[in-house]
Amino acid sequence: MARVAQRLSENARGPFFVDSSCIDCGACRVIAPRHFRRGRGGLSIVHRQPETESERTRALMALVACPTSSIGTEPRIDAAPGVAAFPELLDEEAQVYFCGFTAESSFGATSYLVRRAEGNVLVDSPRAAGPLLRRLEELGGVRWMFLTHRDDVADHRRFRERFGCERILHARDVGAGTRDVELKLEGEEPYPLADDLLAIPAPGHTAGSTVLLYRERFLFTGDHLMGTEDGRALEAGRDVCWHSWPEQIRSMRRLLDLRFEWVLPGHGGRYRATSPAAMRNEIERLVGEMRNSDCN
Ligand code: SF4
């Protein structure tokens, strides 16, 4: 629960505020950029209070998604519309959803649901919050839980217990808390999980980072690759590269062989290109930028 006494002084006057417990995960800024931005102190603040009902719902979605309950309202506003908005449909035809409800143990990483007749896929672990679990049940449950890397596994056991899903993680990222995952990927060759789902090892951020390609349109990238928070470009985080930057550059180059239009990351902004060719151009630009930074 956010505390009024710890309200950051930079917040705009009005009911919504961020307190000093913010961990700067960025989730609120991606969900409701009209209302949240990074303040001078490096933490998020409310820079513009919502005015309309739809703006209020957007701000409440950020409040619900916040992993540390650092967003509050005073006087209190019922968060029910924000709860009910998740999972949020990102693409109707492909049935790709954003789960909201991020977990602090995953540093507020984003997770996604892919709804498929052959079985739903949950990409990375959201917080196992009751309203989300019930909604996932209504949407058909979870057949596979694809874990892009070791950092974003949060409540994976709770999802296994509730839905009986098969968890997938690269063997190089398996640790004490994930020893019991059902499918451990090996090596660096792409691994077809189904006709429309291809797992591609992308070592760099961690040794076992793996991206997931769905229908040759959506690439779920964990922390390997992300959009800028304004969604205008792609980027990769050298300062959060835990394993090997040269390997991350190599893994990025391998993405040039794939076709896709969307990048759906764990952290950072979502990025949508106008075509697979435009996506390829943007990745080429990024690879060049990464190589230059490697020489500095
Ligand atoms: S979602 Fe919460 S923790 Fe993350 S940046 Fe916003 S206020 Fe901070």
Boltz pocket constraint, residues with backbone or C-beta under 6 A from the ligand:
constraints:
  - pocket:
      binder: B
      contacts: [[A, 18], [A, 21], [A, 22], [A, 23], [A, 24], [A, 25], [A, 26], [A, 27], [A, 28], [A, 29], [A, 44], [A, 62], [A, 65], [A, 66], [A, 67], [A, 68], [A, 69], [A, 70], [A, 71], [A, 108]]
      max_distance: 6.0
